[in-house]
Each structure stands twice: as structure tokens, then as C-alpha cells.
Amino acid sequence: MRMKKTVQSILSKKTFCSFVIIFTLSIGAYGQTPLKGNVIDDATGEPLSGVSIQVKQGKESTYTNSKGEFVLTTAQPLPVELKINHIGYKPVEITVNDNNHVTVALEEAVNNLNEVVVAALGITREKKSLGYATQKVKGDELTASKETNIVNALAGRIAGVRTTNSQGDMGSARIVIRGETSIAGNNQPLFVIDGVPVDNSQLTAPNVGGGQSRDFKNAIADLNPEDIASLNVLKGPNAAALYGSRAAHGVVLITTKSGKNKQGLGITANIGLTLANVATLTDFQDVFGQGENGEFSYVDGKGGGVNDGADESWGPKLDGRLIPQFHSNGVPVPFVAHPNNVKDFFETGITNDYGVAIAGSDEKYDFRLGANHQKQTGTVPNTEVNKTNLTLHSDYQIHKRIKVGANANYIVTDAPNLPGGSYGQRAAGVMLQFLWFGRQVDMAELKKDYTRNWNNSYYSNPYWRAYYNTTSQDRNRFIGDVHFDISIAEGLNFKFRSGTDYYNDRRKYKIKTGTNGTPDGSYTEDAYTISESNTEALLSYTKKLADDISFDILGGFNVRNNSYANNYQRAPKLAAPDLFTLSNSKDPLESSNYYSRLRVYSGFASAQVGYKDYAYLNLTGRNDISSTLPAQNRSYFYPSITGSIILSQLLGLQGGVLDYAKIRGGWAEVGNDAEPYQLATVYNIQTAFDGNPIQTSSKTKNNPDIKAEKTKSTEIGFEAALFGNRASIDIALYNANSIDQILKVQTSAASGYDYQLINAGKINNKGIEIQLGVVPVKTSKFKWNLDLNYAVNRSKVVELDKEGLLQRYVIGAPSVQIVAAVGEKYGAIFGTAYKRDAQGNIIVDNNGRPKAAAENTILGYYTPEWAGAISNTFTYKRISLSALIDASIGGSIYSGSAQTGYYAGVYPGTLPGRDAEHGGLTFTDANGKTRDDGIIFDGVKEDGSKNTTILSAEDYYKSSYSINEAYIYDASYVKLREIALSYSFSKKTIKKIGLEGLTLSAIVRNVAFLYRTAKHIDPEAALNTSNGAQGYEVLSLPTTRSFGFNVNIKF
Amino acid sequence: MRNIILIFVALAAFSCTDQLNEINANPNATEKPQAAYLLTGVEKQGADLYWGTYYNLSSTLLFVQHWARIQYPEPDRYEFSNTSAELTTLWNTGYATLVTDLNTIIAFPNEEANSNYKGIAQILRSWVFLLLTDTYGDIPYSEVGKTLVPKYDKQQDVYTGLLDELSQAAALLDASNGSISGDVIYKGDVAKWGKLAHSLRLRIALRIADRDDNLAKQTIASLNVADLIASNDETFQFTFGSSPQHNPQSAHFDTRDDYRISKTIVDKLITLNDPRLPVYAQLPSDTSVYIGAGNGLSNSAAQNQGLSKTSLPGAYFLQPNAPAVIYSYSEVLFNLAEAVARTYISGNAEDYYKQAITASLNQFKITNATDINTYLAQPSVQYDAANYKRAIGEQKWIALFGQGPEAFTELRRLDYPQLTAGPASVLEGKIPVRFFYPGTEQSLNKDNHAAAVASQGVDLLTTKLWFDVN
């Protein structure tokens, strides 16, 4: 009955949805000529089921089965012309000359009118009906990158998505969509895997030194890209409002591979090898060695000799003069350069991947079982991460109206040792020791004997630290759900899903007895248990009201429970040497624990009304009740309204160059609750003193009247496809205001608290995103795809508190402050500047050193002016070659590495003026010594006269150490992110050896910088994934360049 | 649509309020403070601050040249920024921990804290405010804890306010008002707290003496000497425990080797044949004479002095349970000597001066009467009525060894001994006379900070404070 109406309405549109017409017309066909064949996806070779096959001249038609096969009998004589249609694919017509099996490969359509996308709550919607921007990345693009952290694999792929990574290739990565919409929140999108929201936090225990010494991966890095079928990004509140509280920062929807439409045995095997080496290691100077004032001689490495406690390179020239060194037992040996000493420390990182997946399906069931093991050794010696992923994806049609299923992912991460990060300090930091360094140090001599060292004042031998001072991580994670769908009646469906994400994460920190700075050694255990569960029921109804009007409504209910537990224990001094147990502690154990949980009840509903298949209106509403808010403010509601009009259809513009044109727009609001326990002000307990309990202020004044914060977003967009889908464009403009932000504002300590919780603050983000896809060349054998994306986001902090008392909110203060300042862009870098006169000249003091301005100023912003990417893919027959270039232009970064590198005299930039040969001035120093390393700081005295005081080069390069401005760099870069080459063997060839598919691929990641001004670092780097650690780099590990090779076999 | 959704969630809303409240009850900390616990916390954390790495070791102890840095001598050259922990810790801990916890005690209803708790809290709070104003100058005082952006009170008003507060606090104390627990310094002896209150009034009166002679005189004249700290047993000091609750100076040397005793004080002690030298300093491992390290040297010059060729601070100071002396009997006596010298009270200044030195020697376990008298008899040690500031200044400076914050303030006020900034120091030959306001104040309390700077002078280490006349 319903079908008939549909047919009638479509018939009136003639050209539209022809496959449905065909379906209808085929009823009752009979025939004489038997035809058979199968249909596959041109790109993947996967079989396609449900494809419509229609005889052009006649009435007969059929669909492919779950294996992509069809059999059709027609009354028409040979040759027969077949029309083949499938949603999301370009229609094809073929001529069949005989009764032999035919294989038809369908090509995916770009911006096809009927493309189906996954929208909020996993609902599938025709893309044309959406009133907001979404962008999809296919699983194979993610797997091709061979990145071990999936966030890094997204770099440059999606307009408006910004990623930064922190530490080498074993660390964390951050993703932000459309700028920071929350002043204090984490700003990263919600990740949802097959309908189950999952955790992506980067866990570090607060207030524990050891907790920060490694840059632990963000939790979503647990995923194995091989399991991902597609990834869809909902870019803002408009798209994601139904996800509720956490949608303000967007949602990344991940669909894992299922067993549907498998051919052959359904076994896929994958073997990958990736080699990585350090790519962004800074250059060093190799003219002067360790010491101070041009003098050095080693006795004990801690001040016993001449400047041998100095961890700086202001010593003698590396001209082969004879000086006792750490490895020479007091014997003078040639003082010469070892230009590659730091580089030699790093190794080639090796990642091995072995994966196998078995998939199968029939009319009633489908399943996919995948197993993957990845072993990664890092560029820092003795670092290793092992990850095993087991996944099961299954559905079973238990009854014609009921489908049940379960998905499970079990992930075991076992890292015996992770590289020391910026905060590894003297016991574990890697780059710390190489930027505070003696340039003459022979790394090979250090490698021979870990107990000797070039400097004993501050450090232990770098190999000692790498091999003895280790940090391990063990993480066991389960992500899974059970679900069932009931088709109650025509158009009326009920869905239920209960899913969970649960993991334990345990870290063990060992510092060996005898380590400089920690002479007794220490042992720390830091353990976390994290869980989130969601149970959701959803009732939906689809109905054609009249010929021209269709509607979909749904309503649902969700209960979310989150819990967090941390248990930290530390033996600060080991009693018996090198026995790493908590009970082997000389001092009382330091311990802390923290538990939190929250629950949110949500009810939501949405309605979509379609008119004549060219105008759509979507309404959504959601009401949350959160445990984190006070009873009176606990329940909060937020709506959205979006719509789209298919202009090409409405105005009859199709045909000619224009295939498709659509405008869309909408307004949405998303509410967000607080963190647990932000209502009542509490007092902390400290270790009792002499039996007397200690209680003290938590220094945070909470707020019992907190209400939900809101983000309101307006978005409009335009999409078009031209020249037979050879060109497509998607433009989005958005304007989002986040108000009533729940801010734990840093306040003057004199207010009584370091932090107070307020419910104010407003931040505006507006921006433009453009995606462009072009196929400039296309022949039967060769195809060139060119994709561009471009995004600009402008943020502005409008207000912090309602009274206007607060002008700056400190997001983070690693050493410079990262602030949100009223009237400024988010993420301002705020710190000390040079003191300057009215003309901008730097003012120097009587000693000829630059003065710092008394007032701190904004030195830059970490947010870029714009970001974009160009991807080119060339396909010739079965060979595909692609290149991705991405750019981030504008924005600044503070480099703590540079601050150290200049101070310690290891940078090439410290060579000018260091002796006469390098342009140094001759002068007499305070001790009456004549020297040739004089430099005059370019500035003026307080009286305005030109500075003429000569500083020694050492004093000169150290003189700006406490002036943050000196170490601010332009963070712009253009990266050749990726070059990938792959070859898929033809089915015909490999069938002979019993295979269904064979693909070989090779990839290079982080190939080269095409442009950057901060030459000594990767300007994409950040300290970690928190808001306040962006725009700030200190002693970060170099980024790696990786070379990956992969073999994918299907049986 | 809203209504539809509300129906969906209404049931949950009604049935779950209690449950949600329970879920949001914080299991990690208590909402209920207790006076005794807060008091222990303030005493412990106050001592950690006053005797700690930042406020003492790497700032004031270097400024007064009691100690010197032999490694990483940047702080010894006064290379600080307004975010340096050395200069911000007093502010942050002083206000957000100490003053706030003490305000909590003061605000308790009487059932939860008797008036003795409140009197002690007010005395301790006055001590914290005194440290803050001595160090920064104009500070938030009258509006602390009352607004997000408290105004800065003038230093004069702070001192005057504290004199009043201490009188009020002393009046709250009476053994009959109830017992005190959690007091790890005076073990609940409120009489001793009363003596501390009056002794602090004496200290503050002298602070303002060069500016407000009348109030100083009036205050000190009203004091009864018998109400002051009257013996070394009554010295206000916090005695630390064992690791990790040990003395911060001791804790620092557990893992680091950055400090030596300053050449300035070693040379002075040698000149004076001072019996405190072996207490204040250790013999270097390579020599049998005491050798101090220079202040304010370049990194290489500092290191080249040799870790094994220079004297560590005395073992007395580096033992885990060494006390954090906050107000010594000896200081009371020096203050009385000065009060006499200023003719605020009658008496014999020289006697007080000698008693003060004797008390100091006793404090460091030098009790042999002959040795003490020999020391006192030296012309170089004798009281100088013509220049009491010199005599008192020098001896007080020696007596306050290790107690950087007080030594720093008295050095600025008395102007003796006259120290010279280290050769590589960066303040054009000057020694700091205050701390920067924390850089965060520029962000978080912008207008009030600006007003304070406009009133007091540029926010520099060399801007003199109101009390510091010369």
C-alpha cells in the first residue's frame, strides 16, 4: 500500500529514483533468456547486495543477494541491455551478449542525491535531507596512513578539524573541530563507536610529579584502524544536538566493519611494517664544547674539574685540543665535535602489524571476527608498545521482525616502557639532557658504560635513564554493546542498545637507585579504572502523510553512567636498592586516590518533515537531567531546527553542467552539565602530622547554584555537484556562541581561593569551511582526484564574568600563561615581553642586557589564521598514488626548547659572535681579560642613547632567558603529510592462486616540511592534549617520519 | 516537543532526585572542616612556607647573604620573573591556604571553635599578613576573601590594622574558654599564644618606627615586658618530624646540592670569632677551614668554587627535625634593645642587646658562660649607642641565620649590615628590597594591581616599600 503511493509520487517526478520505478515494474515478470552475474564495489571489490538489475528493453528486474549475485530471466533475446542501479553508486548500463557470468563494478557516486549518511544516534539519513555539514572519511584512508594514533590519521582530511600531536610517535594527539567552543572544557569531540560513546581522555593524575613524566596516549588511540569501515564527523551542535551535553564540540561517529556482503571465505589478512625515524630533530652547533667562559676540564662531572658540572656548551673550541673528558680517566684527549651525537641516540622505530578478520553472512546473520596485533618499538631506545585488538561484530535476524546483535572490542595495550616526555625531569626526560648538553659528548662512549656520564650534577647517562628508569603501561579495555531492533509495524520501529566502555590502566614508574637527583631510586604505581555505560531505547515512525509529504519521528530515552577511579602510590625512596615494590620504601608511602561518578537521564525526540523530496525540515529536542547539577537546575532542555532545500530539483536546474545544488541552514542549542562534585566546597586531608590530622582548603570555591552551560549555533551551507559529478563543492558558515560557561576561574589568591566556580563566560566562534572535490582527468584507465579543504575559525572571548571583574582566564600556565582574555581570540600566549621605547627599540640596562617590561603582554595566539589541505590521488589501472599536503597558517608557539637551546649554547643560532671568526668583537672583560667573543645587544638605554655595552657571547645569549617574547615563533607550516602508493591485483590474476583480493601498499608519512619558520621544532607539537598546553612546546621529542609497507590479502 | 520529552523524563526526575544527590556526593574530601585539623594544617604549612625552598632558600636567604648558590645561581643574581615560584609562593600559599583556613576557623560558630581557637587563628593570620606586607608592600588585606578582586590596602594601613587585630586576638585568649587541640607548636598553651601576640605587636611597632614614631612609641609603651616571649623555651618555632615531613632545608639536601653558606656571613663570623660558626657552617670536605661561597656569581664562577672546597650550611640546620624558628626569644630582646634606644621605653639598651646575643648563642646550644662573655667582651661585638642600628642590625642579622624572611625585612629596615650585591647580579648593583607581585595578579586582579603600582611605585624588585625609609 505504502509502496504504491511512493511509486505514484515518484512517477510524477519522472527522472527521480528510477530504481524504485524499476522495482515496481518488474513485478510479475517472466522470461526465457537466463542471465547471471555479480556486482561489486569498484574501489574495494566488495560484493554489493540489494543492487537493482533491470532489463532495459523489458520489464524484468531483480536484486542482487547478500553475496552480490543475481540471476535474471528475460523474455528479450540476446544481446540484452541491463540497467544497474544502487544507492550511493553511479548507475551503469551494460550489454550482455551471452549467458556467461558477468561481473559489474559500480563506482561510488560523489554527492549523489541519494547518498545515505550516518547521522546522530546512528540514524541513517539521506544526505540531501540534512541541514548541517558532515564529512566522511573512509576506513581505507585511515588504515593507509599506518598511524598508531587514529587522531593523527585525521590530520588534513577534514575541513575544520585541527589535530596536534605531542611527543614523537608514541604520545598523545588532540583533535578540535571548529575551534574551541568552551573556555575551560576539553573541547575535543565525542567519539561514538557503533552507537557506543567511548572515552578519549588522556589520563594523568593531578598533583603527582611522576604522573606527568610520560605523555600517555589519549584513549581513542586504542582503536585499530583496520576495524573501521567509515568515520563520519558531525561538526557542531547543529549536527550533533541529539547527542546531548557533549555534542558542542562535535561528534566523531565510527562505524566498524561488519560481515555483510562477504565473498569467498571472507577471510582478510593484513601484514604491515612501518619504519620510523626522527624527522624534526633540531640542528646543533659543533664548534664549541661543554663548559663555561671558554673553559672546561673533566674530573667528576659535578664541579670537581673546571666547569665540569656545567651542562652547557660555552666551553673551549672543538679544535682537537687535549682535555680530560668523562671517558678518558683524567687523560687529556682530543676535544672534538660529534655532530651526530644526539641523532645517534635515537633508533629506527619499527611497527609490525598482523591482522586477520573472518567475516560471513547469509539472509539471517552476519558476523565479523577480527584480531590484530601491533608491536611498536620507538625511536627512543628501549621503548615499546604492544597492542592487541579483538573485535566481534554480529547481528542475527531472529524473527522476521526482530534483529538482535552484539559488538565487542577487547583491547590490550602492554607497553613495557614509554619514552620520557617534557616533564620527565632529570630522571627520565629525553630531550632535556640533549638541549642542556656538551656538544663534544661522544654518545658511543656513553653507550659503552651506563654508569659513567658527561655530567653528574643533574643527569644520569641517557642510556641509564632509557634502560633503567622505565615507565610501563598496561591497559585492558572492553567496548561493546548488545542491541535489538523490533519492527513493530510498517514504519514503526523500536531499537534498544546497551553499551559500555570499560578499562583499567596501570602505570609503573621505576627510578633506579643511584640515579642522579633521585639517589635512593623510587617506585610509583598509578592506576585508573574508567567506565561509561549507556542504555538507550528509541522508537521511530516513518510515514507518508500525503503524496508530497513524508515524515520521520523518533523519541527515545538514555541513561548514562560514568565513573572514574584513580589510585596512586609512591615509594619516594627505596629501602633496598632496585627492589621495585611499594613496601620497599624508606619513607612513608605517598598515596592518593580519587573517585568520581555521574549519571545523566535524557529524553529526546526528533521529527523530520520532507516535502516533495526537495525540502526538508528537522526538529530535535533533548532534555537532560544530570547528577552534577543542583536539584533546582538539574533538568535542562535544548532544541534545534535545521532544514535543507534541493535547489536543483526545486528550480528544475538539473541537467547541463549542474547535477545538484542544495542550500541548508539551521539553529541549534546544546546544554552541558558540570563535572562531578563542583557544588559543595570541600577541604582536603593531608598526611597527619605527629598524629594530628590535617585539613586544609582545597583552594577551590565551588558553587551550589551552578546551572547548565549552553552553546547556541547557527549554520548555513551550500552544496553543489557539477559536470556529471566531476566537481563538487560544499561550503559551510557557522556562528556559535557558548554562554553561561561553567568556569573554574583562576582567581587572585587574595580572593581566598585559587579557583572559584562561576557560571558565566561567553565565547564566540565563527568560521567558514570549504570542501572542494574535482576529477580533472578521467579516462577508462586513468583518473585524477583532487580534493581541497579549507577552514577559517575566528574565536572571541566575549566575557568571563557577568560583572566584568575578570579580564583574563588562565587556561594553563606551563611557564608562559595560556589565557582567554576578554575581547581577544581564545588561546592567547601571555607573558613577559622586552621593555621597549616608543619607537619599539628594546631598552637595555646598565649592563647592556635587555630589560623585561614590567607588565605581561599577549605575545601571540595558538590558534591558526586558517588551515587547509590538498589531496591528489592518481589512479592508473590498478595503481593508485596519492599525496596529501596540509597547511596551518598563522598562530604562534612558545618554544621552551629554544629557551634552553640558546641558554645552553647548543643551537647553531648561538654561533654568531662567539669568536673573532664568527664576528665577535674584541673587548676586555671585568677581570681584565681580553676576549674576542663580544656582542652588543641591539637596543637603547633608558636615556634613549644607543647601547654600546659589549657582552660576552655567553652573557648575550643568556640575557633573554626570562623574557618569554624571545622564544615565541610563528607556528605556520605546510607539510607534505603523506605519499601513498598501492597496487591491487586483478581478480582474474589472483583467482588463479586462490585469492579473492591482494593489495600491496607503501606509504611515507610526515615526508617533509614545505614551509615553516620554527626550524628547530615541529610547530604542530604541543605539550599534551589539554587546552592550556597548546601553543607551548618544551623539550618535546622530535616528530617521526615513517615508511610503511602493507600487504592485504582476501581469501 | 518539549512536553513530549518532559513526559519521557518526568518519571525519572521524580524518582531519582535523591539518587542523583547521592551520586554527586564527593567521596574524596569532606565538606565539613574542623578547627583542630585546620590549625595543625596552618602550622605545618606555614612552617613549610616560611622555612621552605621558595620563600627562604632561593630568595630571602640569598638576598641577606646567609646562603649562596653554588649551582644554578640565577636566583642569587636576582634573575626572577613575576611568575617565578620563589616570589609567588608566599602570596599564593599565604592567601589561598593560610589566611583562608584561618578565616574558616574565625567564622566557626562558637560550638565548633571556642574563642581560644579564634584568638590563635587571628594571631596566626596577623603573622601571615605581616609576612605579605613586609615582602610585597601594599597588599590585599581588608577585602581578602570577600570579593573576586580585592583591593590593595596601603602598607601603613595593614600594619596599623594588624596592631589592632593582635590586641583583639590576645583578648580572646583565656584558658577557661576551653581547650585547644591540634596545636603542634604551643600544645594548646594559650598563655604562650598571648605572648606571641604581644611580641608580634612589638615587631610591627618597630617596623613602622621610622615612619610613624608616635604609634610605634604608643604601642610599645603599652606593652608589658612580662607579656612577651620570655625564654628560648617560649620561642615560636615549628619542630619538624621525619622524612617526608622533615625540615624543608633538610629535604632539599636529600636530593640536591645547590647551596653553600655565604662567604659574607662566614667572613663576618670569622672576624668576630663567633662561636656560632661551627653551628652555622660545616667544614668543606677538602679543607679544614670554613669557606663560604660568593653570592651573585656567574654560573661558571659559582661552580668553580668547588662543591668540595666550600662550606655547607651547618648540620644543625640540615637535620630532618631542625625547627623552623619564626619568632625567637633573642629577637624579642633585640627589639627591646631597639625600643630603649629609640626611647620608647626605659631600660638599658646594651643589657638587652647582650641578653639578645646570649639568647641567640643559647638557642644554638652555646651555653659556656666563659665563651659567651669572651665573645661579648670583644670591641667588635659591643653595643654602639651612637649607631644602634649598626650594632643591632649586624647581630640580629647573625642571630636570624637561616630565618631568611625576617632577616630580609630587618636588613631593609635597619640598613645594617651593609651588603654588596654579587658581581654578576642583574639589578645594577642593588639588592632586592621587595618581591614582585605575582604575574597572575596582572591577569586576575588587574585594576587593583594597577592602582597599587600607581600608589606604591613600579612593580620592581628595587622599589622601596613604605616602611623602608633608607
Interface residues (C-beta under 8 A of the other chain):
Chain A: G291 E292 N293 E295 K302 G303 G304 V306 N307 G309 A310 E312 W314 S457 G517 T518 P519 G555 G556 F557 P572 K573 K586 D587 P588 E590 N593 Y594 Y595 S596 R597 L598 R599 Y601 S602 G603 F604 A605 A607 L619 G621 R622 N623 I625 S626 S627 T628 A631 R634 S635 F637 P639 P676 Y677 L679 A680 T681 V682 Y683 N684 I685 Q686 T687 A688 F689 D690 N692 P693 I694 Q695 T696 S697 S698 K699 V745 Q746 T747 S748 A749 A750 S751 G752 Y753 D754 Q756 D801 L805 L806 Q807 R808 V810 A813 S815 Q817 V819 A821 F830 G831 T832 D845 N846 N847 R849 A852 A854 E855 N856 A926 D955 Y961 S962
Chain B: M1 R2 I4 I5 L6 I7 F8 V9 A12 A13 C16 T17 Q19 L20 N21 I23 N24 N26 P27 N28 A29 T30 E31 K32 P33 Q34 A36 Y37 L38 T40 G41 V42 K44 Q45 I70 Q71 E74 E79 F80 S81 N82 T83 W91 N92 T93 G94 Y95 A96 T97 V99 T100 D101 N103 T104 I139 P140 E143 V144 G145 K146 T147 L148 V149 P150 S181 G182 V184 G241 S243 P244 Q245 T255 R256 D257 S298 N299 S300 Q303 N304 G306 L307 S308 P423 V426 E428 P438 G439 T440 E441 Q442 S443 L444 N445 K446 V453 V458 D459 L460
